[in-house]
Amino acid sequence: MFDNLSEKFAGAFKHLQGNSKITESNIEDALKEVRTALLEADVNFKVVKQFIAAVKEKSLGSKVISGVNPEEQFIKIVHDELASVMGDANEEVDLNREGVTPILVVGLNGQGKTTFSGKLSLHLTKKKNKKVLLVPCDTFRPAAKDQLITLAKSMEMDYFDSDLSTQPKEIAMAALEHAKVEKYDVAIFDTAGRLHVDDELMSQLKEVREGLEKEKPEVLMVADAMTGQEAVNVAKSFHEAVNLTGVVLSKMDSDAKGGAALSIRHVTSVPIKYISTGEKMKDLELFHPDRLAGRILDMGDVVSLVEKAEEVIDEKDAENMMKNLQKGKFSVDDFMKQMGMMSKLGSMSSILKMIPGMGGMLRDVGDLSPAEAEMTRMKVIIGSMTKKERADYKIVKESHVRRIANGSGTKLIEVQDFLKKFKQMEQMMKSMSGMMGAGGMPGMPGMPGMPGMGTAQKGFRQEAGSGKKRKKGKKKSPWGRFT
């Protein structure tokens, strides 16, 4: 997410290194690079112009604190201005009302409306404890009804069996009445899209919105983040026609530029409320401008990381693991649980990007998919071990290794390599057992090749501060550090 923009910003900030204060001359080159980075990210030209002007004014104004590192001060100003461009704070849908809250999901074809409708229903049910009804309103593409119902069934969500032979407005009114009778808190209406904005599409949406007007509906437009400036133009058209209350950016995990996220709020005055960060139904996040600005500038997003950890980590498992570590015990079972916790949080790279300063390290390391693949292979190997072997790997003899390799479909040398690495990790964990109270993620003192998030982060900062350049050569998997 925003990898290109993050890298360009990091390059721009280097222009202030070694300066004792911010002056117009020493920020000029930095601002030029920031301007170029934003334009290359497909950010609206007017937004870029106003952004640069605001950053320059604040950098040279009275708000600059004397004695503070100029580079850090400039980064802080850029961060605050980025957050301001994207919105002041998160604005989730208004659920504090009596009766049914109608949510109208609109947008063009292929933007992810139906998938988002499913994700939102899961979010509101699991995290907001709301009773949700999914309503297929797409009479243009009949398969959309089947898709939404299939999603609803897979998540055990309630859905309305819409009569597609009637008009979208009639479907919406019938579903709303059903939702009132059955005392639903929220009704999500998945509407039709087109390949482009046209009069027929807009007239249908206007009719549905007018039918729901008494209930003050939320109208959310789903836009593909990867389309950049085009997403902004589409948002303007929909807002003029049906008065949007919010925007949802889909495919944010694939967007390396960020033009849509940085332009939509400023151009349309419509807040971004949610971002879709993956293909799974749970991959939906509230849009927090300040947190996203932090990710772009490699300042991390620890708050979101902690929130994710609280959602997916079993507290009892984490406590038991911590007790074992404090006693100097670390079994293969504990390691398996750690990997399970990590996979629930997301990919290795997505987690690391939420930790301050890790973005630059990731750019040096490169592709982490080999490390991810190796973790998967280790899970398979562990799955072929007996309960006693997972509790004490030292009882594994040569004959056991052969059985584990056959059972996991791996080679003898791969099983032996895993046991060797685990032995080294066990020793490392024991040496860290006295430091468990200071640093590291809750319940997750380390991960493959990255022993203790707090320790790794501190080490990276020290290395970055020393000015030493990473040696060029073959990029290693994080697991390579154990060999």
C-alpha positions as CSV (number, residue, x, y, z in Angstrom):
1,M,0.0,0.0,0.0
2,F,1.5,3.3,-1.2
3,D,5.0,1.7,-1.6
4,N,6.0,4.1,-4.4
5,L,4.9,7.2,-2.5
6,S,6.6,6.1,0.7
7,E,9.9,5.6,-1.1
8,K,9.7,9.0,-2.8
9,F,8.9,10.8,0.4
10,A,11.8,9.1,2.1
11,G,14.1,10.4,-0.6
12,A,12.7,14.0,-0.3
13,F,13.3,14.1,3.4
14,K,17.0,13.4,3.0
15,H,17.5,17.0,1.7
16,L,17.1,18.3,5.2
17,Q,19.6,15.9,6.8
18,G,22.5,17.8,8.5
19,N,20.8,21.2,8.5
20,S,20.5,23.1,11.8
21,K,17.2,24.7,10.9
22,I,14.5,24.9,8.2
23,T,14.9,27.6,5.6
24,E,13.3,28.4,2.3
25,S,16.4,27.4,0.4
26,N,16.9,24.0,2.1
27,I,13.3,22.8,1.8
28,E,13.0,23.9,-1.8
29,D,14.5,20.6,-3.2
30,A,12.5,18.6,-0.7
31,L,9.2,20.2,-1.8
32,K,10.1,19.7,-5.4
33,E,10.4,16.0,-4.8
34,V,7.3,15.8,-2.7
35,R,5.4,17.6,-5.5
36,T,6.7,15.2,-8.1
37,A,5.9,12.2,-5.9
38,L,2.3,13.3,-5.4
39,L,1.8,14.0,-9.2
40,E,3.3,10.6,-10.1
41,A,0.9,9.0,-7.5
42,D,-2.0,10.4,-9.6
43,V,-3.1,12.9,-7.0
44,N,-5.3,15.7,-8.2
45,F,-3.2,18.7,-9.4
46,K,-5.2,21.3,-7.4
47,V,-4.7,19.1,-4.3
48,V,-1.0,18.9,-4.9
49,K,-0.7,22.7,-5.4
50,Q,-2.6,23.5,-2.2
51,F,-0.7,20.8,-0.2
52,I,2.7,22.1,-1.2
53,A,1.7,25.7,-0.4
54,A,0.4,24.7,3.0
55,V,3.5,22.7,3.9
56,K,5.8,25.5,2.8
57,E,3.8,28.1,4.8
58,K,3.8,26.0,8.0
59,S,7.5,25.0,7.6
60,L,8.6,28.6,7.4
61,G,6.0,29.9,9.8
62,S,6.0,30.6,13.5
63,K,4.8,27.1,14.4
64,V,8.3,25.7,13.7
65,I,9.9,24.9,17.0
66,S,13.5,26.0,17.5
67,G,16.0,23.3,18.6
68,V,14.0,20.5,17.0
69,N,15.6,18.3,14.4
70,P,14.6,20.0,11.0
71,E,14.0,16.7,9.2
72,E,11.7,15.4,12.0
73,Q,9.9,18.8,12.2
74,F,9.4,18.8,8.4
75,I,8.1,15.2,8.5
76,K,5.7,16.1,11.2
77,I,4.3,19.0,9.2
78,V,4.0,16.8,6.1
79,H,2.2,14.1,8.1
80,D,-0.3,16.6,9.6
81,E,-1.0,18.1,6.2
82,L,-1.5,14.7,4.6
83,A,-3.9,13.7,7.3
84,S,-5.8,17.0,6.9
85,V,-6.1,16.5,3.1
86,M,-7.7,13.0,3.7
87,G,-10.0,14.2,6.5
88,D,-9.8,15.2,10.1
89,A,-10.8,11.9,11.7
90,N,-12.6,8.6,10.9
91,E,-16.3,9.0,10.2
92,E,-18.0,5.7,10.3
93,V,-21.6,5.2,9.3
94,D,-24.1,6.7,11.8
95,L,-25.6,3.8,13.8
96,N,-26.8,5.8,16.8
97,R,-30.4,6.1,15.7
98,E,-33.8,4.5,16.3
99,G,-35.1,1.9,13.9
100,V,-33.4,0.6,10.8
101,T,-30.3,2.2,9.3
102,P,-30.4,1.9,5.5
103,I,-27.0,1.7,3.8
104,L,-27.1,2.2,0.0
105,V,-24.0,0.8,-1.7
106,V,-23.4,2.3,-5.1
107,G,-20.6,2.5,-7.8
108,L,-19.5,1.3,-11.2
109,N,-19.2,-2.4,-12.2
110,G,-16.1,-4.3,-11.0
111,Q,-15.3,-1.9,-8.1
112,G,-16.2,-4.4,-5.4
113,K,-19.7,-3.3,-4.3
114,T,-21.1,-6.8,-3.6
115,T,-18.0,-7.9,-1.8
116,F,-17.9,-4.8,0.3
117,S,-21.6,-5.3,1.2
118,G,-20.6,-8.7,2.6
119,K,-17.6,-7.3,4.4
120,L,-19.6,-4.5,5.9
121,S,-22.3,-6.9,7.2
122,L,-19.6,-8.9,8.9
123,H,-18.0,-5.8,10.4
124,L,-21.3,-4.4,11.8
125,T,-22.4,-7.8,13.1
126,K,-19.1,-8.9,14.8
127,K,-17.7,-5.5,15.9
128,K,-20.8,-3.4,16.4
129,N,-23.2,-6.2,17.5
130,K,-25.9,-5.2,15.0
131,K,-28.5,-7.3,13.4
132,V,-27.9,-6.9,9.6
133,L,-30.0,-7.7,6.5
134,L,-28.3,-7.9,3.1
135,V,-30.6,-6.8,0.2
136,P,-29.8,-7.6,-3.5
137,C,-31.0,-4.6,-5.5
138,D,-29.2,-5.3,-8.8
139,T,-31.8,-6.1,-11.4
140,F,-29.3,-5.4,-14.2
141,R,-26.9,-8.3,-13.4
142,P,-29.0,-11.2,-12.0
143,A,-25.8,-13.1,-11.0
144,A,-25.2,-10.3,-8.4
145,K,-28.1,-11.6,-6.4
146,D,-26.7,-15.1,-6.3
147,Q,-23.2,-13.7,-5.4
148,L,-24.6,-11.8,-2.5
149,I,-26.7,-14.6,-1.2
150,T,-23.7,-17.0,-1.5
151,L,-21.7,-14.5,0.6
152,A,-24.5,-14.2,3.1
153,K,-24.8,-17.9,3.6
154,S,-21.0,-18.4,3.9
155,M,-21.0,-15.9,6.8
156,E,-24.4,-17.0,8.2
157,M,-25.9,-13.6,7.5
158,D,-29.5,-12.9,6.8
159,Y,-30.6,-11.8,3.3
160,F,-33.7,-10.6,1.6
161,D,-35.0,-12.8,-1.3
162,S,-35.5,-9.9,-3.8
163,D,-37.9,-10.2,-6.7
164,L,-35.7,-9.1,-9.6
165,S,-38.7,-8.8,-11.9
166,T,-39.6,-5.6,-10.1
167,Q,-37.9,-2.2,-10.0
168,P,-35.0,-1.5,-7.6
169,K,-37.1,1.0,-5.7
170,E,-39.8,-1.5,-5.1
171,I,-37.3,-4.1,-3.9
172,A,-35.8,-1.5,-1.5
173,M,-39.2,-0.5,-0.1
174,A,-40.2,-4.2,0.4
175,A,-36.9,-5.0,2.1
176,L,-37.1,-2.0,4.3
177,E,-40.6,-3.0,5.5
178,H,-39.3,-6.5,6.1
179,A,-36.4,-5.1,8.1
180,K,-38.7,-3.0,10.3
181,V,-41.0,-6.0,11.0
182,E,-38.1,-8.3,11.9
183,K,-36.4,-5.6,13.9
184,Y,-33.1,-5.4,12.0
185,D,-30.7,-2.7,13.0
186,V,-29.2,-2.3,9.5
187,A,-30.2,-3.0,6.0
188,I,-27.5,-3.0,3.3
189,F,-28.7,-2.4,-0.3
190,D,-26.3,-3.7,-3.0
191,T,-27.3,-1.8,-6.1
192,A,-26.6,-2.1,-9.8
193,G,-23.5,-0.7,-11.5
194,R,-22.5,0.0,-15.1
195,L,-19.2,0.2,-17.0
196,H,-19.6,3.9,-17.0
197,V,-21.7,6.6,-15.4
198,D,-25.0,6.9,-17.4
199,D,-28.5,8.4,-17.0
200,E,-30.3,5.1,-16.5
201,L,-28.0,4.1,-13.6
202,M,-28.4,7.4,-11.9
203,S,-32.2,7.6,-12.4
204,Q,-32.5,4.1,-10.7
205,L,-30.3,5.2,-7.8
206,K,-32.2,8.5,-7.4
207,E,-35.5,6.6,-7.2
208,V,-34.1,4.2,-4.5
209,R,-32.6,7.0,-2.5
210,E,-35.9,9.0,-2.7
211,G,-37.8,5.9,-1.4
212,L,-35.5,5.6,1.5
213,E,-35.2,9.4,2.2
214,K,-37.4,9.4,5.3
215,E,-35.0,7.0,6.9
216,K,-32.0,9.3,6.2
217,P,-29.9,6.6,4.4
218,E,-26.1,6.3,4.3
219,V,-25.0,6.3,0.7
220,L,-21.6,4.8,0.2
221,M,-19.8,4.7,-3.1
222,V,-17.2,1.9,-3.6
223,A,-14.3,3.0,-5.7
224,D,-11.3,1.0,-7.0
225,A,-8.3,2.7,-5.3
226,M,-6.0,1.6,-8.2
227,T,-7.9,3.8,-10.7
228,G,-6.5,7.0,-9.0
229,Q,-7.8,10.2,-10.5
230,E,-10.6,8.4,-12.3
231,A,-12.0,7.3,-9.0
232,V,-12.2,10.9,-7.9
233,N,-14.1,11.9,-11.1
234,V,-16.6,9.1,-10.6
235,A,-17.1,10.1,-7.0
236,K,-17.9,13.7,-8.1
237,S,-20.5,12.4,-10.6
238,F,-22.2,10.1,-8.0
239,H,-22.1,12.8,-5.3
240,E,-23.8,15.3,-7.6
241,A,-26.5,12.8,-8.5
242,V,-27.3,11.0,-5.2
243,N,-25.6,13.0,-2.5
244,L,-23.0,10.6,-1.2
245,T,-22.4,10.3,2.6
246,G,-19.2,8.4,2.3
247,V,-16.7,6.7,0.0
248,V,-15.2,3.2,0.3
249,L,-11.8,2.5,-1.3
250,S,-11.4,-1.1,-2.5
251,K,-8.2,-2.9,-3.5
252,M,-6.1,-0.7,-1.2
253,D,-3.7,-3.6,-0.7
254,S,-2.8,-3.5,-4.4
255,D,-2.6,0.3,-4.7
256,A,1.1,1.4,-4.7
257,K,0.3,5.0,-5.7
258,G,-2.4,6.5,-3.4
259,G,-3.9,9.1,-5.7
260,A,-7.6,8.3,-4.9
261,A,-7.1,8.3,-1.1
262,L,-5.2,11.6,-1.2
263,S,-7.7,13.4,-3.5
264,I,-11.3,12.3,-3.0
265,R,-12.0,14.0,0.3
266,H,-10.5,17.3,-0.8
267,V,-12.2,17.4,-4.2
268,T,-15.6,16.1,-3.3
269,S,-15.9,17.0,0.4
270,V,-17.1,13.4,0.9
271,P,-15.3,11.5,3.7
272,I,-13.6,8.1,3.1
273,K,-15.2,5.8,5.7
274,Y,-13.8,2.4,5.0
275,I,-10.9,0.8,3.1
276,S,-10.8,-2.8,1.8
277,T,-7.4,-4.3,2.3
278,G,-7.7,-7.9,1.0
279,E,-9.9,-10.6,-0.5
280,K,-11.2,-12.1,2.7
281,M,-14.4,-11.0,4.3
282,K,-12.6,-9.8,7.4
283,D,-10.3,-7.5,5.3
284,L,-12.1,-4.2,6.0
285,E,-10.7,-1.3,8.0
286,L,-12.0,2.0,9.2
287,F,-10.3,4.8,7.4
288,H,-8.2,6.8,9.8
289,P,-6.5,9.7,7.9
290,D,-3.8,10.3,10.6
291,R,-2.9,6.6,10.7
292,L,-2.7,6.3,6.9
293,A,-0.5,9.4,6.8
294,G,1.8,7.7,9.3
295,R,2.0,4.5,7.1
296,I,2.9,6.6,4.0
297,L,5.7,8.4,5.8
298,D,7.1,5.2,7.4
299,M,6.0,6.3,10.8
300,G,4.0,3.1,11.3
301,D,0.5,2.5,12.6
302,V,1.0,0.9,16.0
303,V,-2.6,1.7,17.1
304,S,-4.1,-0.3,14.3
305,L,-1.7,-3.1,14.8
306,V,-2.6,-3.3,18.5
307,E,-6.3,-3.2,17.6
308,K,-5.8,-6.1,15.2
309,A,-3.9,-8.0,17.8
310,E,-6.6,-7.5,20.4
311,E,-9.2,-8.9,17.9
312,V,-7.4,-12.0,16.7
313,I,-5.2,-13.1,19.6
314,D,-6.5,-15.5,22.2
315,E,-5.7,-13.9,25.5
316,K,-5.4,-17.2,27.4
317,D,-3.0,-18.6,24.8
318,A,-0.9,-15.5,24.9
319,E,-0.7,-15.5,28.7
320,N,0.2,-19.2,28.8
321,M,2.9,-18.6,26.2
322,M,4.3,-15.7,28.2
323,K,4.4,-17.8,31.3
324,N,6.3,-20.5,29.5
325,L,8.8,-18.0,28.1
326,Q,9.3,-16.5,31.5
327,K,10.2,-20.0,32.7
328,G,12.6,-20.4,29.8
329,K,10.3,-22.9,28.0
330,F,9.6,-22.7,24.3
331,S,8.1,-25.7,22.5
332,V,7.3,-26.4,18.9
333,D,3.6,-26.1,19.9
334,D,4.3,-22.5,21.1
335,F,6.0,-21.7,17.8
336,M,3.0,-23.1,15.9
337,K,0.6,-20.9,18.0
338,Q,2.8,-17.9,17.2
339,M,2.7,-18.5,13.5
340,G,-1.1,-18.9,13.8
341,M,-1.4,-15.6,15.5
342,M,0.8,-13.9,12.9
343,S,-1.2,-15.3,10.0
344,K,-4.4,-13.9,11.6
345,L,-2.9,-10.5,11.7
346,G,-2.0,-10.5,7.9
347,S,1.0,-11.0,5.7
348,M,4.5,-10.5,7.2
349,S,5.1,-7.3,5.1
350,S,1.7,-5.8,6.1
351,I,2.5,-6.2,9.7
352,L,6.0,-4.8,9.5
353,K,4.8,-1.7,7.6
354,M,2.7,-0.9,10.7
355,I,5.9,-0.7,12.8
356,P,7.8,2.7,12.7
357,G,10.9,2.6,10.6
358,M,10.3,-0.8,9.1
359,G,9.3,0.4,5.7
360,G,12.8,1.3,4.7
361,M,14.1,-2.1,5.9
362,L,11.5,-3.9,3.9
363,R,12.6,-2.0,0.7
364,D,16.1,-3.3,1.4
365,V,15.0,-6.9,2.1
366,G,12.7,-7.0,-0.9
367,D,10.2,-9.8,-1.6
368,L,9.1,-11.6,1.6
369,S,7.1,-14.2,-0.2
370,P,9.9,-16.8,0.1
371,A,9.9,-16.3,3.9
372,E,6.1,-16.7,3.9
373,A,6.4,-19.9,1.9
374,E,9.0,-21.3,4.3
375,M,6.6,-20.6,7.2
376,T,3.9,-22.6,5.4
377,R,6.3,-25.4,4.8
378,M,7.2,-25.4,8.5
379,K,3.5,-25.6,9.5
380,V,3.2,-28.8,7.4
381,I,6.3,-30.3,9.0
382,I,5.0,-29.5,12.5
383,G,1.6,-31.1,11.5
384,S,3.4,-34.4,10.9
385,M,5.0,-34.4,14.4
386,T,3.4,-36.2,17.3
387,K,2.1,-34.4,20.3
388,K,5.1,-35.5,22.4
389,E,7.5,-34.4,19.7
390,R,5.9,-30.9,19.5
391,A,6.2,-30.7,23.3
392,D,9.9,-31.8,23.3
393,Y,11.6,-31.7,19.9
394,K,14.8,-33.3,21.5
395,I,13.2,-36.7,21.5
396,V,13.1,-36.6,17.7
397,K,15.6,-39.2,16.4
398,E,16.7,-40.1,12.8
399,S,13.9,-42.6,12.3
400,H,11.4,-39.9,13.5
401,V,12.8,-37.5,11.0
402,R,12.2,-39.9,8.2
403,R,8.6,-40.4,9.3
404,I,8.0,-36.7,9.6
405,A,9.4,-36.1,6.2
406,N,7.3,-38.8,4.6
407,G,4.2,-37.5,6.4
408,S,4.7,-33.9,5.4
409,G,5.9,-34.6,1.8
410,T,9.2,-32.9,2.5
411,K,12.9,-34.0,2.3
412,L,14.9,-35.3,5.2
413,I,17.2,-32.3,5.0
414,E,14.3,-29.9,5.3
415,V,13.1,-31.5,8.5
416,Q,16.6,-31.5,9.9
417,D,17.0,-27.9,8.9
418,F,13.8,-26.9,10.7
419,L,14.9,-28.7,13.9
420,K,18.3,-27.0,13.7
421,K,16.7,-23.6,13.3
422,F,14.2,-24.2,16.1
423,K,17.0,-25.2,18.5
424,Q,18.7,-21.9,17.8
425,M,15.3,-20.0,18.2
426,E,14.7,-21.8,21.5
427,Q,18.1,-20.6,22.8
428,M,17.3,-17.1,21.6
429,M,13.9,-17.1,23.3
430,K,15.5,-18.3,26.6
431,S,18.0,-15.4,26.5
432,M,15.1,-13.0,25.9
433,S,12.8,-14.5,28.6
434,G,14.0,-11.8,31.1
435,M,13.0,-9.0,28.7
436,M,9.5,-10.1,27.9
437,G,8.0,-7.3,29.9
438,A,9.7,-4.6,27.8
439,G,8.9,-4.4,24.1
440,G,7.5,-6.9,21.6
441,M,3.9,-7.4,20.6
442,P,1.4,-8.8,23.1
443,G,1.7,-12.5,23.2
444,M,4.1,-12.5,20.2
445,P,7.7,-12.0,21.4
446,G,9.1,-12.8,18.0
447,M,8.6,-14.2,14.5
448,P,10.7,-16.1,12.1
449,G,14.0,-14.2,11.7
450,M,12.7,-11.2,13.6
451,P,13.1,-12.0,17.3
452,G,11.0,-9.5,19.2
453,M,9.3,-6.6,17.4
454,G,10.6,-4.1,20.0
455,T,14.1,-5.4,19.7
456,A,14.1,-5.5,15.9
457,Q,12.7,-2.0,15.7
458,K,15.3,-0.6,18.1
459,G,18.1,-2.3,16.2
460,F,16.9,-0.9,12.9
461,R,16.7,2.6,14.3
462,Q,20.2,2.4,15.7
463,E,21.5,1.0,12.3
464,A,19.7,3.7,10.4
465,G,21.1,6.4,12.7
466,S,24.6,5.2,12.3
467,G,24.6,6.1,8.6
468,K,25.9,2.6,7.6
469,K,24.7,1.4,4.3
470,R,23.5,-2.1,3.9
471,K,25.9,-4.3,1.9
472,K,24.8,-5.2,-1.6
473,G,24.4,-8.8,-2.5
474,K,22.0,-11.6,-2.5
475,K,18.8,-10.8,-0.5
476,K,18.2,-13.4,2.2
477,S,15.0,-14.7,3.6
478,P,14.6,-13.5,7.3
479,W,15.0,-17.2,8.2
480,G,18.5,-17.1,6.8
481,R,19.6,-15.2,9.9
482,F,19.3,-18.3,12.0
483,T,21.8,-20.3,9.9
